Amino acid sequence: MARMSGDRRSLRRAFATGAGLLFGLLLTLLGPAAPASAHAALVGSDPGNGTVVPDAPNRVTLSFSESVQLLAGKIQVLAPDGSRADQGEPTSTGNSVTIPLRSGGARGTYLVSFRVISADSHPVAGSVTFSVGAPSAAPTENDIAENVDPVVRALIPIGKYLGYAGLVLLIGPVLVLALLWPHRLSRVGPARLVWSGLGLIGFSTLLGLWLQAPYAIGAGLFGAGLADFQDVLGSTFGAVMLVRLGVICAAAFLLRPLLRGDGGESKADLALLGVLGVAAVATWPLTGHPTASPVAGVSVVVDALHLSAMAVWLGGLVMLVAFLLPKADERELGAILPIWSRWAFTAVGALILAGVVQALIEVSSLSGLFKSTYGQLILVKAGLAAVAVGVAAFSRKMVIDKSAAGGPSRLRKAVFVELAVTAVILGVTSALVQIPPPRTAQAASDGATTTTITQTIRDNTVSLQVDVFPATVGNNSIHLYAYTPDNKPLPVVEWTATAALASANIEPIEIPLLRITDFHAIGDIALPQAGEWKLTFTVRTSDIDRSTLSTTVQVK
């Protein structure tokens, strides 16, 4: 009866841990994700989005918040009639993409569509428009900026979750086997755990390589072609993932003597395993947010430390629950648990330190922490981590206080709780890597915000486009473009302009203008006060033809 009762208790605990793992996996499936999960942002373009330029440019430049990689055939410029206006291949330099255009472009509105890959391997898609001479109906956008396939979107975080689980089942158990495992106990069970970890990492890596192709081009699960997979393998993401596969293959070869437990492993083998472990862990931050961080080197190191500490702590807990607490005798546990307790304490400290540093880099503000999805998940993760740390502190107290009532039984219960909570934390982490951090959203917001004011004023003979930048107190630039009523360039013989603020009794101030072309002039003026300024322009097109036009501009 006692044995049956113990079996039932073990089943309940296993069920609780399994429930935690399942709940963590569900979080990766149901957790929020931004559209297309873009982690870079378009912060500007030349010509600017929505602007009108007097002459057709010979190129378009797109500027992003981080470096990007080009996708073949995924950038194009459409002319007002829907034909292709770009020629040759676009080029990428750092954060900028340059698209060469055909000469002699027609007047009207142009559409620039793009889809690129950000530094952290996520696709960025969108479009901007600009007009030559005067706006017209924009050409119809094609499928360049597709959304991410929902099946692909769901599988990516699942693959990441499996990779994290594999890391836990590999690093922690290997450390315990190498440094804490009693010689009399069989290594068959732990060996299966380690092989499972290697298998999960390998499967996760291959799945990641497969999914990256349709993820990048916006296709379905089986919609990518051979050329798309070749592009993935030739990218930084592909190179890092191939390195990960090579590292785990080498580790599998070196792990065999250790897992057999016949004493065949040498110190050199163990040292090489340590080097391979560091290399394997480093491949995760090299394909994620840290590579696009403002301080990429720091972020990569901190993220690798975070993952390593997590793998040591959780992997060690799995070994305690599954093997050491049930099978080791009291004397062995008396030697093992104090050492493990110090390991866990150090790992938890590293987790907290690395997590705080990474959150400060990615979130960067209190509003980002509380108002963004990324920041809210950080808070959830921190709350769960606090629970796990509290349970770990309780476990450490029991280890130090060997006379505590309940002994190994209470410790086993506490470790089960730690595992269940940390399984959920893994799910939150898998969801986090698919969500743009607040610094990216801020970059997109800054890029989308423009203080240029563009207005068109006209009479029966002249259509005058007026651009004022930045429309704030202080120095401002003014561009003037003159067109006929049917939107053809209108040669101007003489330009004059004034600015007045009646609400502040500021009389008209003359704006010096410089003629750039027959129909284009520029000027600069210092506006001393905010308010609704009246701008008046006189355009003389011949000895007898003259037009005076006025508009108001809100200066902040």
N, C-alpha and C positions, 0 to 999 in steps of 0.2 A: 504493500500500500504506500509506504513511504517513497519507494522508488517511482511508483506511478504518479504520486503527488509532485515529486521533483521533476518528472518528465513534463507534467502539465505546466509547471512553472516555467520550465525552459521553453516550452512551446509558446507560452504567453509572451515571454521576453523576445523570442525570435520574431513573433508576430508584430510586437511593438516596433522593433528595429526595422522589419520589412515594411511596416506601414510608414515609417519615417522616410525610407528610401523611395517608396511609391509616391508619397506626398511631394517629396523633392522633385521627382521626375515629372509629376503633374504640374508643378510650378514652371518647369521649363516649357511645357506645352501650352499652358494657359496664361503664363505671364505676359505682360504687355510688351509690345514691340512697336517701334516707330515705323512709319511707312518706309519700305525699302531698306530700313535699318541703316540709313546713310550716316556715317560718322565723320564725314567731311562736309563742308558747306561752301557753296558758291558765294564769295564775298564781294565780287565785282566783275565787271566786264567792260571792254572797250571795243566798240561804242557801248555806252551804258544801256541797261535795260529800259526800254520805253522812250529813249531819247531820239531826237531828230537831228541828223547831220546834213550839212549842205551837199557834200560830195560822197560818192560811194567809196568806202575804205578798201584797202587792198588786203586787209586781214581783220580777223576778230580775235581778241584775246580774252580768255576766261581765267579768272583768278580764284583760287580755292583757299580754304583755311589750312590745308595741309597738302603735302605732295600727293600726286595722283598718278595712276598708270592708265595708259590709253587702251581701249578695246577696238579691234579692227572693225571698221564700218559702223561704229556707234556714235560718230560725231558728224553732223552735216549742217549746212546752211541752205535754207530754201529762199529763193527770190520771190517777189510779189506774185509772179505767175505760177509758182509752185515748182519751177525748175531748180536744179542744183546750182547754187552760186559758189560753192567751194570748189577748189581744185587742188590736186596733190594731197599729200598726207599731212594731217595735223601733227604738231610736235609738242612735247612736254618738257618743260624746264622747271624743276622744283615744284612750286605751287601754281604755275601758270601753264595754260594750254593755248597755243597759237594755231589758228585755222586760216590758211591762205585762201583768198577769194579771187574770182575771175575779174579781170579789168572791165571797166565800162558798165558797171551794174546799173540796172534800171531804177527809176524813182519808185518809191513806195515802201511798204513794210516788209522786213526780212525776219525769218524765224531761225534761230540757232538752237538745235536740239543736241543734247549730249548725254552720254552715259560713260562714266569712268570708274575706276576702282581706287578707293582711298588708301592711305598708307596702312590702315588697320584691316585691309582686305574686304571692306564692305563697298557695294556699288553705290554710286551717286548719280542720279539722273535728274534732268530738268530741262528747261528751255528759257531763252530770253528773246526779246524782239527789239529791233531798232528800225528806224525809218530813214530813207534818203530823200531829202527834199521836203516831203510831207507824208503823213501817215496814209495808209490805205488798208484795205481788208487784209488781215494776216493770212498767209498760206496755211493750209491744213497740216497739223502735226501728224507724223506717222508714228510707227511703233518703236521709235528709238528709246523713249523713256518709259518702258514697260514697268509694271509693278513686279515684285518678287512673287513667284508661284507659291501659293499657300502651303503646299506639301513640302517644298524645299525649305520654306521659312520654318515650318514645324520641326523638320528633321535636323536642322543645323544645331539648335540648342540641345537636342537629345544626344547628338554625336559628341558635343562638348561635355555634357554630363557624364557620358560613358568614359570619356578620356580622363576626366577628373577622378572618377571612381577607380579606373585602372591605375592611376598614379598612387592613389591611397593604398590599393592592394599590392602595389609593388614596393614602394620605398619603405614604408613602415615595417612590413614583414621582413624585408631583407635586412634592415638594421637590427631587428630583434633577433633574427636567426644568427647574424654574424657576431653579436655582442652579448646577448642575454639568454640565449636558448640553452636549457639544460641538456647535457650530453645523453642522458638516459631516455629522453623523450623522442618519439618518432618524428621525422620531418615530412612525412607523407602529406598530412593535412596542410601545413604551411606551404609546402611546395605547390600543391594544387592552387592555393590562394595566389601565389606569386605568378604561376603560369596564367591564371585567369586575368591577373592584372596586366601582364604583357599582352595577352590576347585582346583585352578591351582597348588598350592603347593603340595596338595595331589596327583593330577594326575601326576605331574612332578616327584614326589618321587617314585610312583609306576612304572612309565615308566622307571626311572633310574634303579630300581631294576631289572626289566624285561630285559632291554638292557644289563646290566652288564654281564649276563651269556653268551650270544652269543659273546659279545665284548671280553670277557676274553679268550674264547676258539677258537675264529676265525670262528664261525659258522654263519649261516643265522639267520634271525629274529626269526624263529620258530625251529631252529636247536639244541637248548640246551635241555638237558634232566633234569629230576628231580634232579639227583645228582649234576648237575651243579648249579641249583638254590639253592640247600642246601649249596653248597660251598660258594655261594655269601652271603647268609643269615648268614653264620658262619664267614664271613670275617669282618675286621674292617669297610670296606665300608658298608656292609649290616647292621652291628650293628648301625652305625651312621644314616643310612637312616631309620631304624626302630625307633630310638629315635626321629627323625624328625616327623614321623607319629604320634607317641605318643604325642608329644608336641602340634601338631596342633589339635589333638582330644581334649586334655585338654583345649586348648585355645578356641575351638569352644563352649565348655560347659560354660566357664567363660564369653564369649563375649555376650551371649544372653541378660542379663539385660542391658548392655551398648547399644546394638543395638536397644532394645525396647525403651529406653529413658524414662522409668517410674521411674527412681531414685532407682532401685533395686540394682544397683552395689555399693559395699562398697569400702572403701579405701584399705582394705586388698585384695579384688578381683583385683583392679587395680594394686596393687603392685605385686601380683602373676602373673598377665598378663605380667608385665614388666620382671619378672624373666624368664617366658616362652619365651618371645620374644628374650631375650639374648641367651637362650639355642637353640632356633630355628635358629637364625642367625649363631651361632657357628658351626652348622652342615655343612654349605657350605665350609668353609675353611678346615674342617677336612676330606673332601673327595676330595681335590684338591691339587694344587701346594704347598700351605703353609706347609703341613705335610712333604714334602720332602725338604724343604728349609734348608740351612746351619744353620739358626737360626729359627727353627720351631716354638718355642713359640712366638717369636716376630711376625713372619709372620702370624700365626693364629689370634693373637689379632688385628694386623693391617688390615688384610683382613676382619675380622668381623666388625671392625669400618668402613671400606670402604663401605661394604654392608649396614650397618645400616644407615649411612649418606645418601647413595643413596636412600634407601627406604623412609626415612623421607622427603627428599627434593622432590622426584618425586611424592610420595603419597600425600604430601601436595598440590603440584601443581594440581594434578588431582582433589582433593576436591575443590580447588579454582575455577578451570575452570568449573567443572560439576555442582557445587552446590552453593558455597558461593557468587561468583561474580554475577551470575544471580538472586539469590533469597534473599540474605541478603540486608537489607536497608543500607542507608548511615551511620547511627549512628553505626550499628553493624560492618560494614566494617571499620569504623574509629577506633574501638576498636580491631578488629581482625588483620587487615593488619600489623600494626606496630609489633605486637608480632610474626606473621608469618615471617615477614621480618627478624627479629633477628634469628629465627629458621633456615631459609634458609641460612642466612649468616654464621651461625655456622656450618651447615651441609656441605656447600660448602667448607669451610675451612678445615673441617675434611676429606672431599673427596680428596682435593688436597694434604694434608699432608700424608694421608695413601697411596695415589697413588704414590707419589714420593718415599716414603720409600720402598714400594713393588717393584717398578721398579728398584730401586738401588740394591735390593737383587736379583731379578730374572735376570736382564740384566747384571749388574756388570761392563760393559765397554762401551765406546763410539762406538766401532766397532760393538758390539752386538746390540746397539740401532739402528744403521743405516743400518747394513748389514743383519740382521736376519729378518725373517718374523714376529717373535714375537715383536722385537723392532720396526719395521715399523708400526705394528698395535698399539703399545703403542703410537707412534707419532700421528697416526690418531686419536686415542682416546683423546690424549691431545689437539689436535687442535679442535676437536668437543667440548670438555669440556671448552676450552677457549671461544668458541662462546656462549655456554650455560651460562657460568659465566658472560660474557659481557651483555647478555640479562637480567640475574638476577640482575646485578648491576643497569641496567636501570630501572628495575621494582622497586628495592629498592629506587632509587632516586625519582620515582613517588610517592611511598608511603610516603616518608619523606616530599616531596614537594606537599602537598595536593592541592595546587592551580594550579598544572600542567594542561595544556589544555588537554581535552579528557577524563580525569578522569578514571572511571572504564573501559570504552570502550578500551582505549589505553592499560591499564594494562592487560585486557583480551587477547588482541592481543599478547602482549609480553609473557604472560604465555603460550599461544598456541605454540609460537615459541620454548620456552624452552622445552615443552613436545615433540615436533617433533624431536628436536635435541637429546634430551636425550634418546628417543626411539632408535635412531640409535646407540647411545653409548652402550645401552644394547646389541644390536646385535654384536657390536665389542667385548664386554666383553665375550659374549657366544662363539665367535670364538677363543678368546685368551686362554680360559681354555682347548682347544683341541690341542694347539700347544706347543711343547717343548720349554721352555725358553732357552736363550743362555747359561746359566750355564750348562745345560744338554748336549748341543751340544759340549761345551768345554770339559766336562768330557769324552765324547765319543771320541773326537779327541785326548785328552791326553792318553786315554787308548789304542787307535789304534796305537799311535806312539811308535815305539820301535827302539832303536839304536843298538840292537844286530845284528851282521853280521854273517851269517852262509854260509859257502862255503864247497864244497866237491872237493878234489883234489885226483887224482889217477894215478897209473901206472899199469903195468901188474900184480903186485902181491898184491898191497895195495890200498884200498879206504879209504881216511882219511877225516873225517868230522871235520871242524874247526869252533868253535863258539867264537866270540870276543865280549865282552860286557864291557863298553857301546860304544866302538869305538870312544872315545873322548880323548882329551889331559888330561893326568893324569893317575891314576891307572886304569888298565884294567884287566879283568879276561879272561883266554883262556881255553876252553875245547876241548879236542882232543878225537875222537872216531875212532878206527881202525877196518876195515871190510875187508873181502876177496872180490874179484871182484863180487861174487854172493851174497853179502850182508849178510854174516855170521860173527859173532864176530871173530876178529883175535887177538890171544894172542901176546903181545909185550913184549920183554925182556928188551929193553932199549929205552927211549925217549930222544931226544935233540931238542932244538928249539932256533932260534935267530930272532931278528927283526932289520931291517936296513932302513934308510931313505936317499937314495942317493942324493936327491935334496938338502938336508941340510948338506951333507957330514958327516952324522952320521953313523959310522961303526957298523957292527952287534953287537947287545947287546944280551947276553945270557939270555934266559928265564928259570928260575928254574921251573922244572916240578915235580909234585907229582903223583905217580901212584895210582889210585883209585881202578880199577879192572884190569883184564888182558888186556882189550882193551880200557880202559878209563883213561886219565890223565888230570890234571888241572895245571894251572900256573898263576902267576900274574906278571905284568910288568908295570912300570911307563913310559908312552910315553911322552917325553918332548915337542913335537912339532906336529902341524897338518901337514897332507900331506899324500902321498900314500906310506905306509910302506910295505916293503917286508918281509914276514914271511917265514922262511925256517925250515923244520922239517926233522929230521932223525929218521926213525923207524927201529929198529933192531929186527927181529922176530926169529932169531936163531944165532948160532955162525958164520954162513957164509952168511945169508940172511939179507940184509940191503937195505932200500929205502930212498932216499932223495927227498922231494917234496917241492915246493915253491908256494906261492900265494901272491897277494897284497891286502891290506885292506886300504880303505880311512878313515883316522882318522880326525875328525873335532875338 
